């Protein structure tokens, strides 16, 4: 992103410090699960008898949601708050990142609520709910790419060595 007035971004490759690298390392397993969910969504849509696959999708979404929550909470609580000290609260890329977290979680939670609220969903209701997961998938795939290509490199350039060490301690020593 040439021409970025902050001078924090450029086209060069940025080697990430351990804490930021840890967050980035959490993306591939989440992306693999998202791919599996998308495949299952398409199978549900294609089937005439959707109920059994839909129940499997609901279980898989619940499991994925827990893993996503762990990852996004760590970003929000540690990285985003630290970056706001430099960028300001309520402006810039952190607002976009948090909005995308909320958007994906809203879709996932609506799906899970709908899946457990009704014992028997119609084929149309199942299709509507599957679309919530498809939307969450696309939001998160794009979101992870933005974090890896823009946000994490920006944080690497912005944060001090001490702040990077603190981030590492919080993210790499926590399980």
C-alpha positions in Angstrom: 0.0 0.0 0.0 2.2 2.8 -1.2 1.2 6.3 -0.3 -0.1 5.4 3.1 0.3 8.7 5.0 1.2 7.0 8.3 4.4 5.6 6.8 3.6 2.3 8.6 2.9 0.4 5.5 4.8 -0.4 2.3 5.3 -3.2 -0.1 8.2 -4.8 1.6 8.0 -8.1 3.4 7.8 -7.6 7.2 9.1 -10.4 9.5 6.7 -10.7 12.4 7.8 -10.8 16.0 6.8 -13.9 18.0 3.5 -12.7 19.4 2.3 -11.5 16.0 3.6 -14.6 14.3 1.6 -16.7 16.8 -1.6 -14.9 15.9 -0.8 -15.5 12.2 0.0 -19.1 12.9 -3.5 -19.6 14.3 -5.1 -18.6 11.0 -4.4 -21.8 8.8 -6.2 -24.2 11.2 -9.1 -21.8 11.3 -9.1 -21.5 7.6 -9.0 -25.3 7.2 -12.1 -25.6 9.4 -13.8 -22.8 7.5 -13.2 -24.7 4.3 -14.7 -27.8 5.8 -17.7 -25.9 6.9 -18.2 -24.4 3.5 -18.0 -27.8 1.9 -20.6 -29.1 4.4 -22.8 -26.1 3.7 -22.8 -26.9 0.0 -23.6 -30.5 0.7 -26.5 -29.5 2.9 -27.8 -27.2 0.2 -27.5 -30.0 -2.4 -29.3 -32.7 -0.4 -33.0 -33.3 -0.5 -32.9 -34.7 3.0 -31.0 -31.9 4.7 -31.7 -32.6 8.4 -28.9 -35.1 9.2 -26.2 -33.0 7.5 -27.6 -29.9 9.0 -27.2 -31.4 12.5 -23.6 -32.3 11.7 -23.1 -28.7 10.4 -24.5 -27.3 13.7 -22.0 -29.4 15.7 -19.1 -28.4 13.5 -20.0 -24.8 13.7 -20.2 -24.9 17.5 -16.8 -26.4 17.7 -15.4 -23.9 15.2 -17.0 -21.0 17.1 -15.1 -21.9 20.3 -11.8 -21.9 18.5 -12.6 -18.6 16.7 -13.6 -17.0 20.0 -10.3 -18.0 21.6 -8.3 -16.5 18.7 -10.4 -13.3 18.3 -10.5 -12.6 22.0 -6.7 -12.6 22.2 -6.5 -10.2 19.3 -9.1 -7.9 20.7 -7.8 -7.9 24.3 -4.1 -7.6 23.6 -3.2 -6.5 20.1 -6.1 -4.2 19.2 -6.0 -2.4 22.6 -2.3 -1.7 22.2 -2.7 -0.5 18.6 -5.4 1.9 19.7 -2.9 3.6 21.9 -1.1 4.7 18.7 -4.1 5.0 16.3 -6.8 6.2 18.6 -10.0 4.6 19.7 -13.0 4.3 17.3 -11.0 5.1 14.1 -8.8 3.3 11.6 -8.2 -0.3 10.9 -9.0 -1.5 14.4 -12.7 -0.4 14.0 -12.8 -2.4 10.7 -11.2 -5.5 12.3 -13.6 -5.4 15.3 -16.6 -4.9 13.0 -15.6 -8.0 11.0 -15.2 -10.0 14.2 -18.7 -8.9 15.3 -20.2 -9.6 11.9 -18.8 -13.2 11.7 -19.8 -13.9 15.3 -23.3 -12.5 14.7 -23.8 -14.8 11.8 -22.4 -17.8 13.6 -24.4 -17.1 16.8 -27.6 -16.5 14.8 -27.1 -19.9 13.1 -26.5 -21.6 16.4 -29.5 -20.0 18.0 -31.7 -21.0 15.1 -30.3 -24.5 15.0 -31.2 -25.2 18.7 -34.4 -23.2 18.9 -36.4 -25.4 16.6 -36.5 -29.2 16.6 -37.5 -29.3 13.0 -36.5 -26.7 10.5 -38.1 -26.6 7.0 -35.8 -27.0 4.0 -36.1 -23.2 3.4 -35.1 -22.4 7.0 -32.2 -24.7 6.8 -31.1 -23.0 3.5 -31.4 -19.6 5.2 -29.3 -20.7 8.1 -26.7 -22.3 5.9 -26.3 -18.9 4.2 -25.3 -17.4 7.6 -22.3 -19.7 7.8 -21.4 -19.1 4.2 -21.4 -15.3 4.9 -19.3 -15.8 8.0 -16.9 -17.9 6.0 -16.4 -15.1 3.4 -16.1 -12.4 6.1 -13.4 -14.4 8.0 -11.4 -15.5 4.9 -11.1 -11.8 3.8 -10.6 -10.7 7.4 -7.6 -13.0 8.0 -6.0 -11.8 4.8 -6.3 -8.2 5.9 -4.8 -9.0 9.3 -1.9 -10.9 7.7 -1.2 -8.4 4.9 -2.0 -5.1 6.6 -2.7 -5.2 10.4 0.1 -7.5 11.6 2.8 -5.8 9.5 1.5 -2.4 10.7 1.7 -3.6 14.3 5.2 -4.9 13.7 6.4 -1.5 12.6 4.4 0.4 15.2 5.0 -1.4 18.5 8.1 -1.0 20.5 10.4 -3.9 21.3 9.0 -3.9 24.9 5.4 -4.0 23.6 6.2 -6.9 21.3 7.8 -8.8 24.2 4.7 -8.1 26.3 2.5 -9.3 23.4 4.6 -12.4 23.1 4.3 -13.2 26.8 0.6 -12.8 26.7 0.0 -14.8 23.5 2.7 -17.4 23.5 2.6 -18.4 27.2 -1.2 -18.6 27.4 -2.9 -21.9 26.7 
